[in-house]
Amino acid sequence: QVQLVESGGGLVQAGGSLRLSCAASGRTFSNYAMGWFRQAPGKEREFVAAINWSGTGAVNSNSVNGRFTISRDNAKNTLYLKMSSLKPEDTAVYYCAAGRTQDGTMLSEDYEYWGQGTQVTVSS
């Protein structure tokens, strides 16, 4: 089992920045690719970003490319999402997830463990 706890969400004005964190415990963090997903009210959960086990490879969704950066610190068992130039459409609950493999993917079914989520609200 891997337990994941997100933090860092909040209310921010459009154009602002936030950094989300995801603290992992349980099994060896570096064994897992990690991902960030989000779900806005009335919408399906969507992929945001993923990173491989070592942190050497990452992929972003087109909607956040150039604005969001995923990273990890395996020594601290922590995943991060640096969000800049935030837009109202980025408003959602953000979830971190631990993958079934060591390579990050965009598919939610490739992730085995999920956190409870942290709310991000961007005001216009």
Phi, psi and chi 1 to 4 in degrees:
 res  aa     phi    psi   chi1   chi2   chi3   chi4
   1 GLN       -  144.9  -71.9  -84.1   -4.1      -
   2 VAL  -124.4  128.2  175.6      -      -      -
   3 GLN  -101.8  134.7  -68.2   77.9   42.9      -
   4 LEU  -126.0  131.9  -57.6  171.0      -      -
   5 VAL  -131.2  116.6  178.9      -      -      -
   6 GLU   -87.2  153.8  -58.3   95.1  -22.9      -
   7 SER  -155.4  167.3   61.9      -      -      -
   8 GLY   103.4   -5.4      -      -      -      -
   9 GLY   -71.1  172.1      -      -      -      -
  10 GLY   164.0 -166.3      -      -      -      -
  11 LEU  -102.4  130.1  173.9   64.0      -      -
  12 VAL  -142.8  150.9   63.7      -      -      -
  13 GLN   -79.1  154.7  -71.4 -171.6  -27.9      -
  14 ALA   -54.8  137.6      -      -      -      -
  15 GLY    91.5  -10.8      -      -      -      -
  16 GLY   -83.5 -174.0      -      -      -      -
  17 SER  -133.9  153.4  -60.6      -      -      -
  18 LEU  -145.9  154.9  -78.9  174.9      -      -
  19 ARG  -124.1  119.6 -171.7  179.6   78.1  159.6
  20 LEU   -90.6  147.2  -55.4 -176.7      -      -
  21 SER  -125.0  152.4  -61.3      -      -      -
  22 CYS  -136.1  109.3  172.6      -      -      -
  23 ALA   -90.9  129.2      -      -      -      -
  24 ALA  -110.6  145.8      -      -      -      -
  25 SER  -144.9  163.9   60.0      -      -      -
  26 GLY   107.3 -121.1      -      -      -      -
  27 ARG   -71.6  169.1  -66.9 -175.6  176.9  176.9
  28 THR   -61.0  115.8  -55.9      -      -      -
  29 PHE   -57.9  -41.1  178.6   66.5      -      -
  30 SER   -71.5   -4.5   58.9      -      -      -
  31 ASN   -78.3  -11.6  -75.0  -12.7      -      -
  32 TYR  -119.2  137.4  -61.5   88.1      -      -
  33 ALA   -68.5  154.7      -      -      -      -
  34 MET  -129.9  152.6  -62.0  -65.2  -64.1      -
  35 GLY  -142.6  159.2      -      -      -      -
  36 TRP  -116.2  134.3  -73.5  100.1      -      -
  37 PHE  -128.4  164.9  -69.1   77.5      -      -
  38 ARG  -144.1  156.0   66.3 -173.3 -177.7 -174.0
  39 GLN  -140.6  119.0 -172.1  166.2   19.3      -
  40 ALA   -91.1  157.8      -      -      -      -
  41 PRO   -56.4  129.6  -25.6   34.7      -      -
  42 GLY    77.4    4.7      -      -      -      -
  43 LYS  -121.5  162.1  -64.8 -172.9  177.1 -179.4
  44 GLU   -77.6  157.6  -67.3 -171.9   -6.9      -
  45 ARG   -64.9  138.2 -175.7  167.7   55.0 -168.8
  46 GLU  -129.6  152.1   66.1  170.2  -15.2      -
  47 PHE   -70.8  140.9  168.7   77.0      -      -
  48 VAL  -114.6  -56.2  175.6      -      -      -
  49 ALA  -162.2  155.3      -      -      -      -
  50 ALA  -143.7  156.0      -      -      -      -
  51 ILE  -142.6  144.4 -169.6  166.6      -      -
  52 ASN   -77.8  178.0   67.7   -5.1      -      -
  53 TRP   -60.9  -33.5   69.6  -84.7      -      -
  54 SER   -93.5  -11.7   63.0      -      -      -
  55 GLY    85.5    7.8      -      -      -      -
  56 THR   -91.6  -10.0   57.3      -      -      -
  57 GLY  -137.8  134.1      -      -      -      -
  58 ALA  -141.9  156.7      -      -      -      -
  59 VAL  -140.9  140.8   59.3      -      -      -
  60 ASN  -118.3  157.9  -65.0  -27.0      -      -
  61 SER   -74.7  157.1   70.0      -      -      -
  62 ASN   -61.0  -31.6  -71.3  -22.1      -      -
  63 SER   -70.9  -19.8   61.6      -      -      -
  64 VAL  -117.7   -4.1  -53.1      -      -      -
  65 ASN   -57.5  130.7 -146.9   20.2      -      -
  66 GLY    88.5  -11.0      -      -      -      -
  67 ARG  -116.7  -34.1  -60.2 -172.2  -61.6  121.2
  68 PHE  -110.6  145.8  -68.7   10.0      -      -
  69 THR  -133.3  123.0  -57.5      -      -      -
  70 ILE   -94.5  142.1 -172.0  171.9      -      -
  71 SER  -152.8  168.4   63.2      -      -      -
  72 ARG  -146.2  154.1   66.1 -170.5  -63.1  162.3
  73 ASP  -126.2   99.8 -174.1  -22.6      -      -
  74 ASN   -67.2  -26.9  -74.4  -14.1      -      -
  75 ALA   -68.7  -27.1      -      -      -      -
  76 LYS  -104.6    2.0  -64.8 -177.5  177.6  179.7
  77 ASN    53.9   43.4  -66.3  -20.9      -      -
  78 THR  -134.5  138.2  -56.1      -      -      -
  79 LEU  -107.8  145.2  175.4   73.7      -      -
  80 TYR  -128.1  156.5  -57.7   99.8      -      -
  81 LEU  -138.9  108.5 -175.8   68.8      -      -
  82 LYS   -88.9  121.0  174.5   64.0  175.2  175.1
  83 MET  -116.1  124.9  -55.0 -175.0  -65.0      -
  84 SER  -126.4  165.4  -58.0      -      -      -
  85 SER    48.7   47.8  -58.5      -      -      -
  86 LEU   -65.3  146.2  -77.8  161.1      -      -
  87 LYS  -121.3  155.8  -55.6  174.6 -178.3  179.7
  88 PRO   -54.6  -32.9  -29.2   36.8      -      -
  89 GLU   -71.9   -6.2   51.2  -97.1   44.1      -
  90 ASP   -83.0   -5.5  -65.6  -42.0      -      -
  91 THR   -61.6  124.4  -64.7      -      -      -
  92 ALA  -178.0  170.7      -      -      -      -
  93 VAL   -88.1  128.0  176.7      -      -      -
  94 TYR  -103.7  131.3  -76.7   71.0      -      -
  95 TYR  -119.4  139.4  -60.6   91.2      -      -
  96 CYS  -100.6  155.1   66.2      -      -      -
  97 ALA  -147.0  147.5      -      -      -      -
  98 ALA  -105.2  128.9      -      -      -      -
  99 GLY   -80.2  164.1      -      -      -      -
 100 ARG   -80.4  -14.6  -57.6  179.2 -169.3  -84.7
 101 THR  -127.0 -176.0   67.8      -      -      -
 102 GLN   -94.7   -6.9  -66.6 -171.4  -30.5      -
 103 ASP  -104.2  133.0  -65.3  -38.8      -      -
 104 GLY   -70.5  139.5      -      -      -      -
 105 THR  -130.8  170.8   81.0      -      -      -
 106 MET   -95.8   -2.0  -62.2 -175.6  -71.4      -
 107 LEU   -96.2  125.6  -56.9  176.1      -      -
 108 SER   -62.7  -29.4   60.1      -      -      -
 109 GLU   -69.9  -11.8   54.3  -96.3   38.0      -
 110 ASP   -85.5    1.2  -71.6  -20.3      -      -
 111 TYR  -111.4  135.9  -68.1   83.8      -      -
 112 GLU  -100.1  -36.5 -174.2  170.8    6.6      -
 113 TYR  -120.9  141.6  -58.2  103.8      -      -
 114 TRP  -131.8  145.7  -65.8   81.1      -      -
 115 GLY   -84.1 -179.3      -      -      -      -
 116 GLN   -85.4  -15.9  -66.0  -61.4  -53.5      -
 117 GLY    98.6  156.1      -      -      -      -
 118 THR  -136.4  136.1 -174.7      -      -      -
 119 GLN   -81.4  132.0  175.8   71.0   47.0      -
 120 VAL  -119.8  123.9  172.2      -      -      -
 121 THR  -124.5  124.5  -57.2      -      -      -
 122 VAL  -112.9  118.6 -175.8      -      -      -
 123 SER   -93.3  147.9   63.3      -      -      -
 124 SER   -89.2      -   57.0      -      -      -
